[in-house]
Amino acid sequence: MGKYATLLDPELWDYIDQVNAWFPPAIVAQPIAEQRAVYNAMCRAFHPGRPADVTVSDGVVAADGRDIAIRRYRLAGKASRAIVVHYHGGGFVLGDLDSHDDICAEICAATGFEVISADYRLAPEHLHPAAFEDSLAVFEWMAATTSLPIVLCGESAGGNLAAAVAHATRHSQRRAAGQVLIYPELGGETGRSYIEHAEAPLLSLSDIEFYRRIRSAPGQSLDDPTFSPLRDSDFTGLPPTFIITAECDPLSSDGEAYRGRIVAAGGSAWWQEEPLLVHSFLRARNSVPRAGEAFARIIADIARLGAGDEAPISPKWGRWPAGQRGREGSRPLRILRIQNHSSSQRR
């Protein structure tokens, strides 16, 4: 536990202990197939069921001779005003349409937006740029089939993919309306959090290095923006961006640096480091109050971008929500009402 023993809330430690009981750190030494089986079992155990008014259908996107599985979430009886294209986390090695099914369904229920979850190819069977190519293909398919605003959203590895897609399509006629990156891995190597939280619970610096190596093609350049969006040489033209990180996560500095580069290039970006939380805190949203409050703010960010809500820019912090200016460094107040749902559906 080290310094985190008294730093983190008891409820968060209960969550960390549950995750480690399902998916212990030593499992990275096991075969990939076993890691995936254990990870998928853990995701099922944490799945609370979908909101009852969310309808779900599976399909495929055809791209260059391969089929990319997708899952579509809609709110029954309500026309969507925007589309969310979601990329799951899992270090580019783990995860699928089921692993983040509950989170996608809850985003749909809380915003009323249609959510498309993309099941991109995983490493090590498929090295970079396979996951990026699939992620890009799903976005381009969605952009060609709807006139609604599209918000890119991704967690961890999925945040990397969402950002890479935003960079690749920023000059397209149908670029994203915005992006919401949740504790994203963006290709940073230095920064405050890499030092202060190198041995943080649930994600360490060695874990990050492992996942970067396992997805790398021979001769992979870290400066390739489709691999490391933070290493791009040009940050102009990107859509409005919200980056949400956890304080006790080595990746947090990636979010801070990415926000800074977008704002320096004249763009609209805002970064929030959620205090006293760890990587993957979204799975704790129902048991840890801090995580639940952070998820409500993320939902509000997605809803704001889907509605095309813009605001004046602050040189240091990016754009504040319209009419709401907080003291420097504080989070503007957002009020979000989330209806409680019960459902027997599980995946």
N, C-alpha and C positions, 0 to 999 in steps of 0.2 A: 504493500500500500504506500509506503514511504510518505512523502509530504501530502499525498491525497487522502490519507487516513482520516484526518480531521477537516480537511478543506472541503470535501464533498458532502452533500446531504446524505443522511442515512437511507432515504428512499432511493437515491441514485446508486448507493452502494448495493442495495438489494437488487436493483436492475443489473448492475455490473456483475454481481455474483451469479445471477440467473443466466446471463449471456455466457459467462465463462464456464458454467456448468454444462451448457449445451455445446459450446464451441470454444474449447480451451485453447490458449495461445500455442501450445505444443502441436496442435493439429496441422500446422503448416508443414510439418515434416511428413505427413501422411499423403497417400496418393490423392490426386485431384478428385477422382470419382468419390472417394470417401469424404473428402472435405465438402463436396457439393451435397452429398446425401445428408450429412450432419447439419450443414447450414440450412438446407431446405426444411429439415425437421424442426430446427429452431424457429424459422420463420412461421411455420404452421402453428407452433406452440404460442407465439406472440400474437397471432391473428385474432382480433376480437369479433370478427364477422363484419360483413358489409352493411352499410346503412340500407334499410329496407326499400327506400325509394330510388335506389341506383340500379339501373339495368346494365347488364354486361353481355358483350358478344365478342367472340374471337374471330380473327381473320388473318390474312397474309397480305404483305406488300411484295409484289414481284419486282425484282431488281437484278438485272444482269445475270439471268439464269438461276437465281436463287430466290427462295421465298423467305421473307422476314416475318415472323409471327408477331402479331399485334393484338392487343386487347383494348376494346372500346368501352368506355363508361359514359352513360348518359343518365340524366335526372329525369325520371318518369314524368311525363306530362308537362315538361318545361322545355322551351326552345333555348338552345345554348346561344350566348352572345360572344363566345370565344372558345378556342380550342387550346388545351394544354397538351403538349407532347412531352411525355415523361420518360426519363432514362434512369433505370434502377442502379443502385450501388452494388458493391460486391468485389471491388478490387480488380475489375475486368476479368475475373476468374469465376466468380460465384454469382448466383442470382438468376432470375427468370421472370416470367409474367406472374407467377404465383408469389414470389418472395416479397414483392412490394404491392401486392394486390389491395390490401386494406388501406394503405396510404393513398393510392390512386383513387379508390372509391370514396374516401373521406374528402379528398380535394374536390371531387366532382360534387358531392353532396353539399359541401360548405360554400362553394362558389357558384354552383349551377352551371359551370362550364363542362363541356365534353372533354374527357381525358383520353388520350391515346398513349398506351404503354408499349414501348418498343423492346422486343426480345432480340437484342443484338448478339452477334457471335462472340464467343468467349475464348480467352487464352487459357492454356498455351496451345490448344489445337489450332487456333486462328490468331496469328500475331497481328500487331498493328500494321496496316490501318484497317483491319477487318471491322472492328467494332465501330470505328468512326464512319466507315463507308455505309454500314447498315443504318447508323443513326442519321446520317445525312440523307439517305434514301427515304427514310420514313418521313422526315421533315419535308423533303421536296415533293413526295407523294401527297402529303397533307396540304401543302401550299397550292398544289395544282388542282385540288378537288374541293376547296372551300374558299370563300371570300372573307370568312371570319378572321379576326385577329388570332395569331398563334403565339402562345407563350411557351418558351422552352423552359423545362424544369428538370433538374437532376440532382441526385444525392451522391456525394463522394465520387466514385468513378463516373457515375452518371452526370455529375456536375462538370467533370472534365469534358465529357462528350457533348453536353448541351452548349458549353462555351465554344468548343471547337466548331460545332455546327453554326453557331452565331457568327464566328469569325469568317467561316467559309461562305456564308450566304449574305453577308451584310450589304453587299452592293447589288444583290438580286432585286428584281422588281417586287418580289414577295419575301422580304426579310421578316424576321420574327418581330412581333410587337414588343417583346421584352424577354428577359431571362431571369430566372430565380435559381440560384446556385446554392445548394445546401451542403455545408462542410465539404466543398469541392477540392479535389486534388488537381492542381493546375500546373504543376511542373516546377514549383519553387524548390530551392535547396537550402536557402538561408533565411534568416528572419528570427525575430524574437521567440516565436512559438516553437521553432525547430530546436532551440536550445532549452527553453524553460520547460517544455513538455515532451521531450524526446522519449520519455518512458511513461507516457500517459496511459491510463487504463483504456483498454479496447482498441487502441491504435498507437503503435510506437513508431519511432523513426525506422527501425529495422523492418517493420511490417511494410511501410511505404516503399522502402528500397526493394523488398521482395516482389511486391506487386508491379513496380516499374520494370524490373528485370524480366519478369515472366511474360509480359506483353510485348517486349521489345523485339523487333526484327533485327537480324544481323546488321551491324553498322548503323543502328538507329540513332538519329541525332536528337538530342534533347531540345534543340532549338526549332524543331519542326512544330509549328503551331497546331497542327492536327494531333500531335502527341502531347505538347505542353503549351496550352493557350497563353500562359503567362509569359512565354518566351517570344511571342510574336513581336515584330518590329514596328507594327502599325496598329494602333488602337482606335483609330477614327472610324466613324460610321457604325459603331456597335449599337444595338438597341438598348433602351433603358434597362438597367441591371440592378438587381438586389442580390447581395451575397450574404449568407448567414453562416457563421461559423461557431464552433464551441470553444470556450476559453481554454479548456484543458485538452487540447488536441494539437499535435505538431503542425497540422495543416492550416491552422487559423491565420498565420501570416500570409498564406497564399491569397486569402480573401482580401486582406488589407492591401496587399501590393496590387492586386488586380483592380480593385476600386481606384487606387491612386493613379494607375496608368490610364484608365478610361477617363477619369476626370481631367487629368493633365492634357489629354487629347481633345478636350472640349465636349466630352460625352456626359451622359447622365448615369451615375452609379452611386450606390450606397451600400455600405458594409456594416453589419451588426455582429459583434462578437457576443454570443449569449453567455452570461457569467455562470461559472461553476457548473458547466455541462461538459460532456465528453462526446467524442465521435459516435455517431449512430444514435443520438439521443431521441430521434423520432420514434423509435420503438418503445421508448419509455413515456410517451406522451399521455398514456392513460394511468400511469402509476406515479409519475414524478411531476409535481406541480410546475416546476421550472420548465420542464420539457413540454408540457401541455400548453403553457403560455407562449412558448417559443413557436410551437406549431400553429397556434392561432394567429400569431404575427405573420408567419409564412403564408398562411391562407390569405390574409389581408393583402400581402404583397402581390400574390398571384392575381387576386381579384382586381387590385388597382391597375396592374399592367394590362389585364384583359379588357378593362373598361377604358384604356387609353388615358388614364389620369396622369397628367404632367404637372410639374410644379417648378418654381424658381430654383436655380442651382446655387448651392453653397460651395465655395472653393475647396473647403476642407472635407466636407461630409457628403458631397453629392447633392442629389435633389431631395428636398423635404416634401412630404405630402402637402397638397394645396391648403393654404390657410393655417398650417400647423408648423410653427417654428419653436423648437425646443432649445434649451441651453446647449452650448457646444459640448458635444460628446454624449448627450442624452438621446434616448430614443423618443421620437414623436409619438404622442398618444394615438393608438389605434383602438377602436372599439369594434369587436367582432362578435356577433351572436351566432353560436353554433348550436343547432338543434340536436338534441339527444335522439339517437336512433337505437333500435334494438333489432337484431336480425339473427336468424339461426344459420345463415349461410356462412360457410367456411370453405377456405381453399387451402 
